[in-house]
Amino acid sequence: MKLIINKLTQQVIAKTTDDNYIALDENHEVINAPITHKIEHDITALFWDGEKLYQGDFLENKILMAKQWRNTELSDTDWVVPVIDHTQRAAYMTFRQELRDYPSQADFPNGTRPIKP
C-alpha cells in the first residue's frame, strides 16, 4: 500500500493494490473508504526509509534514500579497509568502489545496486 498526503486537506491517504484510495486517521485507522473523487493532482508522496518519513517529489526522495543506503553500506564495510589479509578484501574493495560510483550511473537511482560480496 502506498501512502500519500492530500495537499489540500493534509489528510493521509493510502493507495491500495486495487488502485482505490482510503483516508486514514493519525492512528492509521481507515476513516473513509473508498474515496470516490479523483485526487491524483492533489497528492504528494510520502516515503519511509525505515527511520524517517519524507514528503515530496518521488524521484527526489528515491535519490535521497538510494544515497542513504549507499552511505550505510560504505559505513558497514569500513572495517575491511585496514584488514589487508582478509580473504574477501579485494571483493569488498571492489564493492566499495561500485558504491562510490553508484550515484553517477546514468539510470541512478533506478539502476542495479552494487551487490555485497
C-alpha distance (Angstrom), angle and dihedral (degrees) to the residues before:
residue distance angle dihedral
M1 . . .
K2 3.80 . .
L3 3.80 118.2 .
I4 3.78 119.1 -143.3
I5 3.79 134.8 167.6
N6 3.76 126.5 -132.0
K7 3.81 105.7 -124.9
L8 3.79 92.1 -152.0
T9 3.82 99.5 49.4
Q10 3.84 100.4 19.9
Q11 3.79 86.2 -132.2
V12 3.79 118.0 149.4
I13 3.77 111.4 -118.8
A14 3.80 127.8 -169.6
K15 3.77 120.8 -148.8
T16 3.77 107.5 -147.4
T17 3.78 126.7 -145.9
D18 3.82 90.3 -101.5
D19 3.85 90.4 57.0
N20 3.79 95.3 -106.1
Y21 3.79 123.0 130.7
I22 3.78 127.0 -131.2
A23 3.80 127.4 -173.8
L24 3.81 118.6 -129.8
D25 3.78 131.8 -158.5
E26 3.81 124.4 -136.5
N27 3.83 89.7 -81.1
H28 3.82 90.2 51.8
E29 3.79 91.3 -111.0
V30 3.80 115.2 146.8
I31 3.80 111.3 -103.6
N32 3.81 101.0 166.0
A33 3.77 124.8 22.1
P34 2.88 130.1 -156.9
I35 3.78 105.6 9.6
T36 3.77 104.5 -145.2
H37 3.79 102.6 -164.6
K38 3.78 123.2 79.6
I39 3.79 112.2 -100.4
E40 3.80 99.5 167.6
H41 3.82 93.9 116.5
D42 3.79 94.9 44.5
I43 3.76 99.4 57.6
T44 3.77 139.0 95.0
A45 3.77 121.0 -167.1
L46 3.78 123.3 -113.0
F47 3.79 118.4 -149.3
W48 3.79 128.3 -163.7
D49 3.81 115.5 -157.5
G50 3.78 93.7 -174.6
E51 3.79 93.6 -91.3
K52 3.77 109.6 36.7
L53 3.80 138.1 30.6
Y54 3.81 115.7 -128.8
Q55 3.78 127.1 -165.8
G56 3.76 124.3 -159.8
D57 3.76 145.3 54.5
F58 3.82 115.1 8.8
L59 3.82 97.1 -134.1
E60 3.79 92.9 42.5
N61 3.81 90.9 54.1
K62 3.79 93.2 42.9
I63 3.82 89.3 55.0
L64 3.80 91.0 48.0
M65 3.80 92.7 50.7
A66 3.82 92.6 45.5
K67 3.81 90.7 52.6
Q68 3.81 90.9 47.4
W69 3.80 89.8 51.5
R70 3.81 90.3 48.8
N71 3.81 92.6 49.1
T72 3.80 91.2 49.2
E73 3.80 91.3 50.7
L74 3.81 90.7 50.1
S75 3.81 91.1 49.7
D76 3.80 91.7 46.8
T77 3.81 91.1 54.6
D78 3.82 98.5 43.4
W79 3.80 88.3 101.9
V80 3.82 92.6 70.4
V81 3.82 96.2 58.9
P82 3.83 97.2 78.6
V83 3.84 94.0 36.2
I84 3.80 99.0 91.4
D85 3.81 96.8 173.6
H86 3.84 98.3 49.0
T87 3.80 109.7 131.1
Q88 3.81 92.7 -131.2
R89 3.79 98.1 36.3
A90 3.80 94.4 115.8
A91 3.80 91.2 50.9
Y92 3.81 91.3 48.6
M93 3.80 92.0 47.9
T94 3.83 89.6 51.2
F95 3.81 89.3 48.5
R96 3.81 90.8 50.7
Q97 3.81 91.0 51.0
E98 3.81 90.3 49.2
L99 3.82 88.2 51.7
R100 3.80 91.1 53.1
D101 3.83 90.4 48.2
Y102 3.82 94.2 44.1
P103 3.85 97.4 91.0
S104 3.80 91.4 52.2
Q105 3.83 93.5 59.8
A106 3.79 112.7 118.6
D107 3.81 91.7 -123.9
F108 3.83 97.0 41.8
P109 3.02 125.0 175.6
N110 3.82 92.0 16.7
G111 3.80 95.2 52.7
T112 3.75 128.1 96.5
R113 3.77 114.2 -69.3
P114 3.80 117.9 -129.0
I115 3.80 111.9 -97.7
K116 3.80 120.7 -127.4
P117 3.82 113.6 -123.9
